[in-house]
């Protein structure tokens, strides 16, 4: 079975890598500086100059970045004293690559060991898992203690020595399961039943405690799947959040070694439209765990392409899971809320102090009555969906020449409160730095794109992102390597208080002499910042000795060569600035029209 194979490979490769020192070869290249001209980004492209990234793990404790790619693992030192990288070659087991090709899979994009998971296992080891040319394989990698630098999806979450995995368990792509392997608990999986998982695509998994009782801990999965619920056309896609109890061990007679606490519900991300018809963004592209959850969803059709970012509160998700179950009597009946008697303990809850009552105590899910397990098997779906905060997206992008693919969020302390700064990766290698503001009690959102950063020289989809608060950087993975981008560069916002204020960047404030990073409880008492309004009149009136509140327009002269072409570029120093192009003719200047050619 896949589960047995999975565990066997863990032990096999654990032995192979026991002497990991000899497997690594240090690199003299380190981080290349191809894009350092902007003083904003660095790119690592591997020792061969090409690194298709499939997973990234940022280890702030060790000051290292671990990168999984095609048949390779990298360990990158992030200290400013030197960028030392180490490599381990990790191909599929002998024969598996050839078998993968023989069954018709693509030799380049499928028949290799794409390392999809790199996670900490303990203080000295990582757990890495790869596709193994359609034969999943895992390995323990010795990386040493903190300070020792000489050692070195399938969507997965490693929790307390246990590996939670959402994957397709067969070559035909028909057996979709949520697995738990390793650790002290028994191996668990979902039943092969489309009511549980119908052609899902897993995006993220997170442990999110619901109470102080660790026995009540639950693992939440975020995915999309095809649905057959009333009102939806055949083959429609919904975004889901599902969960299982971390201490679920299945039933005694029913659901043996199968999840007995799995339930799921719909996450709605939509824009209200006329006549009550909403525009739904049903395809989940990425999700980031935050104080409040952020999800990046998309809607693609022949006439419309749009993307939205929705924020969900865990309290709303818990409320939906505590609500009525969805129910359908037969093929000719409509879906509705279950109105019958729900057995005790309620299906979906964990055996814990919260569940137990005097005379009705449950040590594990094996103690649950069969009626509970039968109900859980036939009613995995909740009736009430979960709507985002304010019941609408905080960001919508429609008909743009790129796709939004990845999102990470940094909560930033500013002079007038906290702001969530979103870094959104696209399929053309750019990163959008965005904030969404709410004014007073209004439901309307003001979206400000602070920067649009070109991370890689060639347009390439961004497939992973991770924020380092310690390094004040975001690490961006793509098919050509990993980029490191600064979270802020306040010095580029000009040399006047008004320019710094108009930038509206929560990271930056005017300190009396320059636009610099805002630090909470800093000894610098003179700080001017206005993220919500960007009003220099109130913030900078005593800083403009000339009496002007904003800079005078800046003219830049560009010369061209006769019978040749010249690229004209003007990058504004503030998102509030406007750009106009003029052509000089003798003693006058004329506006440049986009429809007119000038000679």
Buried (B, 14 or more C-beta within 10 A) or exposed (E): EBBEEBBEBBEBBBEEBEEBEEBBEBBEEBBBEEBEEEEBBBBBBBBEEEBBBBBBBBBEEBBBBBBBBBBBBBBBBBEEEEBBBBBBEBBBBEEBBEBBBEEEBEEEEBBBBBBBBBBBBEEBBBBBBBBBBBBBBBBBBBBBEEEEBEBBBBBBBBBEEBBBBBBBBEEEEEBBBBBBBBBEBEBBBBBBEEBBBBBBBBBBBBBBEBEEEEBBBBBBBBBBBBBBEEEBEEEBBBBBBBBBBBBBBBBBEBBEBBBBBBBBBBBBBBBEEEEEEEBBBBBBBBBBBBEBBBBBBBBEEEEEBBBBBBBBBBEBBBEBBEBBBBBBEEEEEEBEEBEEEBBBBBBBBBBBEBBBEEEEEBEBBBBBBEBBBBBBBBBBBBBBBBBBBBEBBBBBBEEEEBBBBBBBBBEBEBBEEEBBBBBBBBBBBBBBBBBBBBEEEEEEBEBBBBBBBBBBEEEBBBBBBBBBEEBEBBBBBBBBBBBBBBBBBBBBBBEBBBBBBBBBBBBBBBBEEBBBBBEEEEEEEEBBBBBBBBBBEEBBEEBBEEEEBBBEEEEEEEEEEEEEEEEEEEEEBBBBBEEEBEEEEEEEEEEEEEEEEEE
